[in-house]
Amino acid sequence: MSKGNIKGLAHIGIFVKDMEASVDFYKRLGFSLDKRESIHVELAFLSAGTCLIELIEVKDAVRAAGVIDHLAVEVDDIEAAIANAKANGIGIDSSKINSVPILGGVKNVFFEGPDGERLEFFEYA
C-alpha cells in the first residue's frame, strides 16, 4: 500500500459556546468523553462507536457556535498525502503542517475546499 492514503474520517470539529453544557449534552446523547485538552483553545473529544467529535471552545471565536468547523480525514503519512493532493491539482501548503500535543501527538494541516470549507489532513504520531 502506498503512503499518503486517506484512512477514514478522523473526527468532526464543532464550535461550542459553553464547553461544559456541550459535553453534558453529547454525553446524555450517548457519547463517551474520551479526553479533554487545553492548548490555546479548550477541546473535548467524545466518541460513540466509530464516530469521534471534537468540541472546540474559543473565547472571542470568529465562527459561530454550533457551526461545524472542519472535516478531518486521517492519513497515514501527512507529507505523502499533501504530495498526492498537489499531484492532483489541490494546493496545500506543507509549510503549514502543525505538530500538536493532543491525543498523544498529532500532525495536521488545514486547507480549503472549492467552496471555502475547511478540511484537515490528520496523522496520529
FENURDA-V373702 format. One record per backbone hydrogen bond with DSSP energy under -0.5 kcal/mol. NH is the residue of the N-H (numbers start at 1). CO is the residue of the C=O. E is the energy in kcal/mol with one decimal. If there is no record, write none. Layout:
NH;CO;E / NH;CO;E
This chain:
7;74;-3.5 / 8;74;-1.0 / 10;72;-2.3 / 11;72;-1.1 / 12;52;-1.5 / 13;70;-1.5 / 14;54;-2.9 / 15;67;-2.3 / 16;56;-2.7 / 22;18;-2.4 / 23;19;-3.1 / 24;20;-2.3 / 25;21;-2.3 / 26;22;-2.6 / 27;23;-2.4 / 28;24;-2.4 / 29;25;-1.7 / 30;26;-0.7 / 30;27;-0.9 / 31;26;-2.7 / 32;47;-3.0 / 34;32;-0.7 / 34;45;-2.7 / 35;45;-1.6 / 37;43;-2.4 / 39;41;-2.1 / 42;57;-2.3 / 43;37;-3.0 / 44;55;-1.7 / 45;35;-2.9 / 46;44;-0.5 / 46;53;-2.4 / 47;32;-2.3 / 48;51;-2.2 / 51;48;-2.3 / 52;50;-0.5 / 53;46;-2.8 / 54;12;-2.6 / 55;44;-3.2 / 55;53;-0.5 / 56;14;-2.5 / 57;42;-2.6 / 58;56;-0.6 / 61;58;-1.2 / 66;15;-3.1 / 67;64;-1.5 / 69;13;-2.5 / 69;67;-0.6 / 70;13;-0.9 / 71;118;-1.8 / 72;11;-1.8 / 72;70;-0.6 / 73;120;-2.8 / 74;8;-2.9 / 75;122;-2.3 / 76;5;-1.2 / 81;77;-2.5 / 82;78;-2.3 / 83;79;-2.2 / 84;80;-2.7 / 85;81;-2.3 / 86;82;-2.8 / 87;83;-2.3 / 88;84;-0.9 / 88;85;-0.7 / 89;86;-2.0 / 90;85;-2.7 / 91;89;-0.6 / 92;90;-0.7 / 94;92;-0.9 / 96;93;-2.0 / 97;94;-1.3 / 98;108;-3.4 / 100;98;-0.6 / 100;106;-2.8 / 102;100;-1.3 / 105;102;-2.5 / 106;100;-2.4 / 107;123;-2.6 / 108;98;-2.0 / 109;121;-1.6 / 111;119;-2.3 / 113;117;-2.5 / 116;113;-1.8 / 119;111;-3.1 / 120;71;-2.0 / 121;109;-2.2 / 122;73;-2.1 / 123;107;-3.0 / 125;105;-2.7
